[in-house]
């Protein structure tokens, strides 16, 4: 980055506006929590605005968390406040040096951008979720579901309507995202694929900068395999070492495409699925032979990673892929679709394997190769572990803070 004064290292006052409640578990809220922890270490002042629900104490890491009205959509609380209410909340509070907007898409993010413009405060928008692609899939699935219930003679035109509706829904959301990100002082994207996606929406390329995600290498690390509780867990899951343990970690939501794991049936493995979400009940019925742990956190989650032999990610719409980094930090061989975030995280054949995004046979072949070749499995696991070193959250958030200072300079230059 150019233009940043190396001597200008005073602690900043940051308003963090998150599109996800800190009480939920997802990539947006997890990133915000790590950012706030680093702020505390560096004596930054911060204030948080997010959708309901609020933390029980109304605080996180000693920072005040104010919440706005939200509505649940597929287990995700979407902010639905009056924009004027949020703008007044921001403008009547203590003036921040910068406004950090995590995954702006609803009225909440839009209001924060307007308030920043009104106050002359720089805004840093973090792109984390491709909601345009989600909208496309949701619209198509809704009409395809109707088509599946009517007489065959009507399905042809309904499928055409489905495609048109999907295209329209995607374009509407893409236009909105471009409008929001073009209002920000700068926009941060986690991968090259994400940058290209935003540019295709119409976001000004000069506003876009790269910012990845960190991984807690103290929590997720291969040393856990030596823990007695992890050895017992692997012993139970592997049926006393008879079966390789292949696992998925993440939300059980439509966009994660966890149902694709049915293609692994008959490979002689034990499938373990860690997480929960709106598709949980359906997936349990679809794969009764799999072990479902439910949602895990902290040490329990890290132990689950350590008790796996192979990690598989299924969704081909990932903006980043944080669970891939956590698996690599746990020294697991990683298999993921050659689409979106994984393209930036995995060098296929060296530190993981990528499969054709729409090809379940390719997914099955990758798993078969990894479980049948111990040397290859160890090699890609070791290389993946090496590639993840240095991507700690403190370093990643310090990089973010550099972007704050850049945004401040850019705002001053255009004042």
Secondary structure, DSSP 8 states (H G I E B T S, - for coil): --S--TT-----EEEEEESS-TTS-SHHHHHHHHHHHHHHHTT-EEEEEEES---TTSEETTEEEEEE-EEEETTEEEE---HHHHHHHHHTS---SEEEEET--SHHHHHHHHHHHHHT-EEEEEE---HHHHHHHHHHHHHHHHHTTS-HHHHHHHHHHHHHHHHHHHHHHHHHHHHHHHHSSEEEESSHHHHHHHHHHT--GGGEEE------TTTS-GGGGGSHHHHHHHHHHTTTTTSEEEEEES--SGGG-GGGGGGGTTSSEEEEEEB--TTHHHHHHHTTTSEEEE---HHHHHHHHHT-SEEE---S--SS-HHHHHHHHTT-EEEEESSTTHHHH--BTTTBEEE-TT-HHHHHHHHHHHHH-HHHHHHHHHHHHHHHTT--HHHHHHHHHHHHHHHHHHHHHT-
